[in-house]
Amino acid sequence: MNDSFSSPSTNRWLVLVSAVVSFFAVATTFFAVPPLVPELTANFGLNNFQIGLLVGAIAIPAIFLSIPLGVVIDRWPPRAAGNIGLVIMLIGASLFAAAPSYAFLLIGRLLFGFGGLVMNLLLARLLTEAFSGRQLALAMGIFMAVYPAGMISLFSCHSLMLGALGWRGELGVLAALTVLAIPLHNFAVPKHSGNQPSPETQTTNDNSAIGRPLIMLSVAWMLFFAAFSSVPTFAPQWVGGGQQGLTTVTLIMWMAMILSPILGAVIDRIGRPAIWVFGGLVLLTLTLGLMAIGAVSAVAAMILVGLCAAAVPTATYALPARIVPAARVGFAFGFITAFSNLGTVIGPPAAGAILDASGDWFLMWIVLAALAGLGAMAAALIKPKTV
């Protein structure tokens, strides 16, 4: 293939396939800890805090490094940047699988988180460029569906892999997904981006990309994650616990996986992705409010939250190309990623503290509804120049 995105349009679908495979490797390892809690606890004597830290460690690099990495990815050759990210992912996943102690487990998760962050920012930028002006929301919808698909696939195959391979073997299979992604990345992704910034642009202060639309999008994205990430964390208990609670809550991921590509195609046809972000946050606000007063069944609530999980991320990832210059798209994705991870880190602990202090589901759900409502207010102020 040619060495930039000036290549024929069919190559953009190959880029999307490569992005799906790479992001599937990210998603499955991201969700690797919860199914293995009994094995990790038995082998390393971990307490709940250590397990929680292990889960959250993969997101720590994104809080501090998303913005600088977004700037760098705007300037790196995409094929080389992807190879760096995938190799770091492979090292982190392999170290996690072979870890002799908790410290090595933690280091493995941190390394994988850094490599996964590189890939997340790079793939979002590549898809934005490859599908610029044509089916961008559809591509982002397919890309967003990979995340829930990774969780569903891993949880469904966990017992089989654990019984056949043991817990280290299961983690080895997840590491092998990264190995499979490397050659496809090198075949599909061009050496050079079609929107490489000029020397004059490179010397421009990256803060020039920050305007009200990007700030409002980032705030809305952060508040969405603060509210949304608390739902799968605590809803299993709200539903009643046990396998029934877990099964009911997975409806969120099934809805997100199925509807993200569909809503992407709809957004491409109708346009106005900022309105979809706003509408998704309004729906999340109403759903959490209904959960607070017990006016909705658990199944219906999880379906509605799943609809929000399909609409808001798909529309959000379609927006940076509409609100920042092409040469600053990587920076924009880094900017919103830092905010979303901050929301993920803050939201569930705050919700848990409310629940611990009050023992009251109403208070916790209503506070989360308020956060989503504030996110909707921020989304109403995005107003990109083009839709």
C-alpha positions, 0 to 999 in steps of 0.5 A: 500500500502507499505510505500515506492516507492519500491511498485508495479509499478501500485502505481505510477499511483495512486500517479499521480492521487493524484498529479493531484487532489492536484495540481488542488486545487492549480491551481483553487485558484491561478486563483481565483482573476481575475474573482472576481475583480468586487465583491472584488472591490465592497466589499472592495473598492480596487484599481488596485494596491491592486488587483495586489498585491492580485494576486501576493501575492500567488507567494511571498513565492516561491521567498524566500522559494523555495530553503530552502523548497526544501532542507527540502522536500528532508528529510521530509516523503512525506505523512506528508509533503503533509498533512502539505501543504494541511492543510495550503492551506485549512487554507489560502483558508478558510481565503480568502473566509471568509475574513472581510477585505483586510488584511485578503484577503492578509494573506489568499493568502500568506498562500495558496501560502506557502501551494501550494509551499510545494505541488508543490515542493513535488509533483514534487519530488514524481513524479520524484521518482515514474516514475524514468526511466520510462514515467517520461516526460509523468507524468510531462506532465499530471501534467503540464496540470493540471494548464491550466485545473484549469484556464479553469475550473474555468473561465468556471464555474465562472458565474454559481457558482457566481449566485448560491453561491455568491462570498464567496460560490464560494471560499468555493467550491475551498477550498473544493477541498483541503478537497477532496485532503487530503484523496486521498493524504494519501491513495496514497502517501507512508509514506517514500520516496524510496530515503531518504538521508543517514546520511552522505548525509544529512550532505553534503552541499546542494550547491553540487547539484548546477552545470552548468546544474542546473544554466542554467536550472534555468536561462532559466526557469526564462527568459521563465517565464519573457517573457511568463507570459507577453503574457496573461497579455497584449495580450488581449489588443493587440488582441483588448480587450473585450471578444474576446481578452480574448477568443483568449488568452485562446487558450494558455491554451487550447493548453498547457492542450491538448499538455502537456501530448502528448509532455511528451510521445514524450519526453519519447520516443525521450529523450533529454528534454534539447533540447525541452527546447531550441526548445520551447524558440526558438519558443517563440522568433520567435513568439514574434518577428513575433508579434512585426512586425505584421507578424502573426495573433492573433490566430496563435500567441496564438497557437504557444505560447501555444505550447511553454507553453506545451513543455518548462514546461514539459521538464523542470520538466523532467530535475532535475532527469537527472542533480542532484543526486536523494537525491537532486531532491527536492532542484533542484525543489526549486532552479528552482521554485525560479527563475521562480517566480522571472521571473514572478514577474519581467517580466509583470511589466517591459513589462507594463512599456515599453508599458506605456512609449512608447505606442509601441507594437513593442518595448514591444514584441521585448524586450520580444523576446530578453528575450526568446532568452537569455533563449534559449542561456542558455538552449543550455548550460544545457547539462545534463550528461544523456538524 
